[in-house]
Structures are given as structure tokens and as C-alpha cells.
Amino acid sequence: MFRLLSALLNAWSIPELRRKLLFTLGMLAIYEVGIFIPVPGINGRELGRIFNEIAATSGGGLLNLLDMFTGGALSHATIFALGIMPYISATIIVETLLATAIPALEKLRKEGMTGYRKLHQYSRYATVLLAVINSFMYALLLERAIPAQFQAQIVLFPGMGFRLLTVLTMTGGMALIMWLAEQITERGIGNGMSLLMTASIVGRIPLAIRDIGVQLGPSGMNQSPLGPLALLLMGGFLVLIVAVVIFIEQGQRRIPVQYARRVVGRQVYGGQSTYLPLKVNSAGVLPIIFAISLLYFPIQVAGFVPQLQGLMDWFSRTSVVFNLIYAVLILFFTYFSTALTAHQFLEAAEQMKKVGAFIPGIRPGQSTVDYLDQTLTRVTFVAAVYLVAIAILPDVIMAWMKIPPRVAGFFGGTSLLIVVGVTLDTMKQIESHLLMRHYEGFFKSGRIRGRR
């Protein structure tokens, strides 16, 4: 602990690093303020009550999970109600999926910084398009679906004017979020998108603590069979899960690489050995985000079609059907996300062949590619099982301990994975600045490894 505090003090004493930290904190403060600015013409208090009722009756459905990613902005219809998800989805679709499938975009990705900027510009356009669609659907949901189900007046002045105003304010809020994220990435510390999502999740901790107090208080004792013992179990379980997440996120499969010895005149070159690191969880949190996006689509459709209201029960987070589909989708997208990077093996094998490097016992060329692909497939299976366990764990805890959904969300799932991973990435960047200026890092031995 003393070493950690000393490293933080050293980071504050470096003018450049101090400016980056202050700038990042300032951008996060602007984001937190925007979470509480409501869209005109909406009864936010009534909407928040309905969201809490939905969370209680559906076992903390996907709406409650998405609300956590927006810091509560979704449940109160503020200008940041869309959160960072459209930006992340557009970036993944354009810069990962389409850039691999479309030759023209793949060519741009190989052009270096110029091509990357062009791709990123396309991602911005896609973000605005997704924001317009999502905000218009959200306005219709507030006008028709929710009032019809709960007999509540949420929109004060319904009509096309309200829909256009909602699209304008929420799309503008999404554009501001995108700008804040890019400014943090360029001029601050850490990845802007990840830090904004982490700020949204961490901002819900006070509400989770309040729910714990209500659950374990005099009125909640009758509902919870574990009583105060549940608090101790939850605390110990939280520490265990955080330790597991850190262990997996830092885990690597190191493949030994040997360089051939060459004799030039009287000099001997090469001969040393190194390793090629393969991340255990190279897909990161993307499989869970893709799975949530697909599962949320039936819920949106059911909100507008009365005949499909039964889907709400099938797709509640505590149902067996939902968790089975959720697990299958995570498994699929874990392998899919990893397969998108398979082309790197061919490049690595060709580069190793050029410099005279080889994996002991493996022939250079195609045999090396096959070996790397086989190794990554096995490692990806471990990552897929790990992501499924982390994603479904909150639902198991919620059903077993009978605790509120907001509290259960902090024991696993995407929220914990994002918070721990972003913390590790940010600490890694701060440590790099410290080591560049001959300061000691956060740990006495070893260095922090980021998710990428």
C-alpha cells in the first residue's frame, strides 16, 4: 500500500502527467454532470419508478443492465441516456468487422495513421446514425409501450415534436460523449470510451450501497434469509471474483521462440531465445457486449407488439432460457472475435521466417501458423468459459442470496470486467510514464500488463 501511494505521489509530481490526470478528471466531471440533465418534456421521476418496478418484476432485466452502463441516465431519460454503447458498437462494426470483411476498408487499415483516421471518421458517422435510430425508438417507447403497460403519463406533450426533440438532444448528447472520449484518449490518461463506461458503473455504487442497507435493515431482514451474514459473504465473494478477473486478464500463454545462430566473419549473431505472448482473454469484453445487444433486440420488439409480451418472462435475467442463450452467444462471439485476429499468425510466421526465428519442434511456415492457431483455439476455450461464468454469476448470486439487481451487478458480469480491466490499463499507462522518468512503478517486481 505504501508503495502504491508513493507511486501516485510521484505521478502527481511530474508536470506532464499531472496535467493529463487533471484533464481526464475534468472530462469525467463533465460527463457526470450531463448524466443528470433531463430531456425536455419527460416526467423523469415517474420513469425512474417504472424502471425500478421492471427491474424488480423481471429479475433485473437487460434494461437494468444497460441502465448501469449509462450511470442511470437511461432510466431518467437524460441527454446522455444512450451512453457510450452506440460509439462502442459503431467502432466495433466499422473498424473490426467491416474492416476485415470489406477489401476497401481493409486496405485503409493497412495504410497506417492516415487510413486509421479515415476509418475512425466512418465510425463517427455510424455512431450518429445509431444514435438517431436508438433515440427515436426510445421516444416511441416512452410514448406508447411503457404507458400502455403501466398506465402512466411519462411524456407531457407527445407527438412528432417530442420525438424530434428527443432525437436532437440525445444525438447531441451522444456526440458530446464521443468528443469527451476522444479528448481523454488523445490528451488524458487511459482509453476514453472505457473510462467513461467505468465512470458510469462506479457512479452506481452509492445506490448499490443504499440497496444493501435496505436489504439488511429491519424491513429487509424478513426478505433475506441470510441476514447480516449476507454482507460478509458478499464482501468475501467480491474480493475473490476481483482476484480471479485480475489473474485471467493478466494471464498469457508464452510460446517459446528461438533465433538461429549465424556466423558472419568472426562475429556470431542470434542464438538467443524469447517468447511470443498470447493473451488468455484476447477478445476482452466484446463477446458480452455483442451478446447483450442481440438479446436486447427481442425485448425492444416485445415492447411494441402486445402479442409478444410473454418474451419479457422468457428473457428475464434469472430465467434458464435466457442464461442458456446468453452463454451460447458469448461462446460464439468469443471464438468469432478471436478469429478476426487469426490473420496475424500468418504475418507473425512470415516475419519469424525472415529473421531466422522458429518455434522449437515446429517447422517454419504453414506448420507454425497451424501450431499458433491450434494453441490459440485452446486458450480461447478457457477465455470463453471464463466470460460465461463472469457474465452469468450475478444472476446466480441474485437468485441465491435474494439481493437487489443493482447489488448483484457488482459481483461479476460486464461491469466488474470493465472496471478491473480499465483500472489495469490506466495503471499501466501511469507506470510507463513513471518508468520513463526513472521512477519506480506500482510494484517492486514485474510490471502491469494491460488487456491488449
Number of C-alpha atoms within 10 A of each C-alpha: 8 8 13 14 11 15 20 17 11 17 21 16 11 13 10 11 18 16 15 19 19 14 17 22 15 15 19 20 12 13 22 18 10 18 22 17 16 19 21 17 14 23 17 19 13 15 22 17 13 19 21 17 14 17 21 14 13 21 22 24 22 20 19 24 20 21 22 25 26 27 26 25 26 24 23 25 27 25 26 31 30 26 30 23 20 21 25 17 19 23 21 16 15 22 20 17 16 15 19 18 12 11 11 11 21 18 13 18 20 12 12 10 11 12 16 16 14 15 19 16 14 16 21 20 13 19 24 19 14 20 26 22 12 17 23 21 17 21 23 20 16 21 22 15 19 19 16 15 11 11 9 15 17 20 20 12 14 17 12 11 10 21 19 15 17 26 23 18 20 27 26 17 23 27 19 17 24 22 16 20 26 15 17 24 17 12 14 22 25 24 18 26 21 21 23 25 23 24 18 25 23 18 17 19 16 10 13 19 13 13 18 19 15 14 22 22 14 11 11 16 14 12 14 18 14 14 17 15 11 18 15 11 12 17 11 11 15 16 11 12 18 16 13 14 19 14 11 16 23 18 16 17 14 12 14 13 16 17 19 14 13 12 9 8 6 6 7 10 12 14 12 11 14 13 12 14 12 16 22 23 24 21 24 21 19 18 24 23 16 17 19 18 15 12 16 16 10 14 21 16 13 16 20 17 10 12 9 13 15 11 14 19 16 16 23 22 27 20 14 12 14 16 20 13 14 21 20 14 19 25 22 13 19 27 19 13 18 17 16 14 13 14 12 12 18 17 12 16 21 18 13 19 16 10 11 16 22 20 22 13 7 13 13 18 16 14 13 22 22 15 15 20 17 12 14 22 15 11 18 23 16 14 23 23 15 17 27 22 15 21 24 20 17 24 24 16 20 21 15 11 17 18 21 20 25 25 20 22 24 22 26 24 22 24 23 22 24 19 19 16 22 22 16 20 21 18 20 21 16 21 21 17 17 20 11 9 11 9 15 18 25 22 13 9 8 8 12 18 15 17 20 11
